[in-house]
């Protein structure tokens, strides 16, 4: 039932979401640090 390319698509999507999530968390941390510096 499952095609080989489906696995690559799922892995790619999950990896992209993880990267976006990490980026959002990084930006949030940066904003918090900036506020603390002020």
RAHU-V359902 format. One line per field, one symbol per residue. psi: psi as a letter, one per 20 degrees, with the letter a starting at -180 (. if undefined). burial: b if it has 16 or more other C-alpha atoms within 10 Angstrom, else e. Layout:
psi = ???
burial = ???
//
This chain:
psi = gpqhhgggggggggggggggggggggggggggggghh.
burial = eeeeeeeeeeeeeeeeeeeeeeeeeeeeeeeeeeeeee
//
